[in-house]
Amino acid sequence: MIKQKTLVIALPILAIVGASIGIYIDRMNAINFSANGVVTKAAWNTSNHNMSLFVILNQETNERKRLQDSRVILQPKDIKVGDRFVKKSGSKLCLINDIEITCID
């Protein structure tokens, strides 16, 4: 009987903690994103909840990284295909063609 009561109390608490951790991790994805390369795709209002999508190609390693998050605040006037893009993990700032701009809200 005691084990059932403990389980009934513990499950909602664990669910809330788990959801909170999930929300925090999702919120940090854009801030923890890092890339250094050239923009090969810039799309606005994509089918993924109208979020912008940017694909950055690291020309040295030929690695492509996708930046698609609701916290990205870049506008068409800020970035286009062919631009040099640098973002370090942990920062809300990006360097686009050597100009520092806030890219994450």
Salt bridges, closest charged atoms under 4 A:
ASP78 OD1 - LYS77 NZ 3.33
ASP83 OD1 - LYS80 NZ 3.10
